[in-house]
Amino acid sequence: MLSSILIALQVVILIWFGYWFIISLFGFGKAKPMEMRAPKSRFLLLVPAHNEEVVIGDLLDNLKMIDYPAELFDICLIADNCSDLTADIGREKGVIVLEHYYMPGEPKGKPYAMKYALDMIDLDDYEGICVFDADNLVTPNYLKEMNNHLIAGHRIIQCYLDTKNPKDNFITMSYATSYYMMNRSWQLAKSRLGLGNAIGGTGFCVERQLFNEIGWTARSLTEDLEFTMQALLKGVKTHWSHYAKVYDEKPTNFWFSCVQRLRWARGTGTYVSNMLFL
């Protein structure tokens, strides 16, 4: 009996790895670029930030330099329960600043900061809402690519996730390597096969009407996965944008890296188990 179970388990594992191996083969070669369209869509760029005075100025300067008509995008910094100069830096940079504080006992975190901002802002002024982390940097073509996707009818778009500091040490090099593999062997490969992609937590763009339909109710530790699943339940898949890039700063400390990975694993596991028992 035990040997039969082990054999069945080995077969399942082989099928699983075989499935992903076959998909990964479609990640080789040059990605097909989107058809370039004239700037038309108006965007809201959301930046949730908690005590990020060290890095937030660089990102805001970077976003203001995006190669897209300035009148067609607004930058909103959500200073989430900050006790440093994050909000002051945002005001100095001339962006919209929303300061968000919690009542005692209220749950805290990025999903709640975003919910606060999305309730405060009139989203009808925009066609797309984009989300970035405070330590990111963005390629100048980002909004042009998102505009191309929205005009093509895509309702959720995830851009290429890269590493800002791959050469710091072996930890950041490992992160960078895993991102290179994920971008090609998973995201690009699935895109070429017409399969849905996944939101990566930053650098994603959502059509405003879809935000209105779903609302922002994501509350798990992995709100990106939760929103991806909520969209799929409505028949909306995420699309991949290979040529727009966001550079994300990775931890250099091994222990901090382990804590981050554990949080992601807990968030994924908790959300999947909740879905199974609904």
Salt bridges, closest charged atoms under 4 A:
GLU35 OE1 - ARG37 NH2 3.65
ASP61 OD2 - LYS93 NZ 3.06
ASP67 OD2 - LYS144 NZ 2.89
ASP74 OD2 - ARG42 NH2 3.13
ASP80 OD1 - HIS100 ND1 2.94
ASP88 OD1 - ARG91 NH2 2.91
GLU99 OE2 - ARG91 NH1 3.05
ASP119 OD1 - LYS115 NZ 3.43
ASP124 OD1 - ARG208 NH1 3.83
ASP133 OD1 - LYS110 NZ 2.99
GLU207 OE1 - ARG155 NE 2.50
GLU213 OE2 - ARG155 NH2 2.92
GLU223 OE2 - LYS110 NZ 3.61
ASP248 OD2 - LYS250 NZ 2.72
GLU249 OE1 - LYS164 NZ 3.50
